[in-house]
Amino acid sequence: MTIATTYSYSERQIFDLKTFIEAIRFIINNSILAFIFLFLTIEELEWALFSSKEGITDKVIDETSWNIKTLI
């Protein structure tokens, strides 16, 4: 390596406060989204079990943005 092809940079700590806060924020956001997705999945399974047990043959059309079939 020559001096012309190298560059200098100041070393920074890997675990600085900004990186730590971003990691915590990422974990919290994804935990909230995972909880919502889990709730939607359980609701869909519960409705399938209930409707098959009760013999309900109605076709349910759910056009909301929170419908699990539109999320997948």
C-alpha positions in Angstrom: 0.0 0.0 0.0 1.2 3.4 -0.8 0.2 6.6 0.9 -1.8 7.6 -2.1 -4.1 4.5 -1.9 -4.7 4.6 1.8 -6.8 6.9 3.9 -7.0 7.7 7.5 -10.0 7.6 9.6 -10.7 8.1 13.3 -11.5 5.0 15.1 -14.9 5.0 16.8 -16.1 2.7 19.5 -18.3 -0.2 18.4 -20.7 0.2 21.4 -21.3 3.9 21.4 -24.6 5.3 22.8 -26.1 6.1 19.4 -25.6 2.5 18.1 -27.0 1.1 21.3 -30.2 3.3 21.2 -30.7 2.3 17.5 -30.4 -1.4 18.4 -32.9 -1.0 21.3 -35.3 0.9 19.1 -35.1 -1.7 16.3 -35.8 -4.5 18.8 -38.8 -2.7 20.4 -40.3 -1.8 17.0 -39.9 -5.4 15.7 -41.3 -6.8 19.0 -44.4 -4.7 18.6 -44.9 -5.8 15.0 -44.3 -9.4 15.9 -47.0 -9.2 18.7 -49.5 -7.7 16.2 -48.7 -10.4 13.6 -49.1 -13.1 16.3 -52.4 -11.7 17.4 -53.7 -11.7 13.8 -52.5 -15.2 13.2 -54.2 -16.5 16.4 -57.4 -14.6 15.5 -57.4 -16.2 12.0 -56.9 -19.7 13.5 -59.5 -19.2 16.1 -62.1 -18.1 13.6 -61.3 -21.1 11.4 -61.7 -23.5 14.4 -64.9 -21.8 15.6 -66.6 -21.7 12.2 -65.8 -25.3 11.5 -67.0 -26.4 14.9 -70.3 -24.4 14.7 -70.8 -25.3 11.0 -70.8 -21.7 9.8 -70.4 -21.6 6.1 -70.7 -17.8 5.6 -68.1 -16.3 3.4 -66.4 -13.5 5.3 -64.8 -10.7 3.2 -62.3 -8.7 5.1 -61.0 -5.7 3.2 -59.1 -4.1 6.0 -55.4 -3.5 5.9 -54.9 -5.7 9.0 -56.2 -8.8 7.3 -53.5 -11.5 7.6 -54.1 -12.8 4.1 -53.3 -9.4 2.7 -50.2 -9.1 4.9 -48.7 -12.4 3.6 
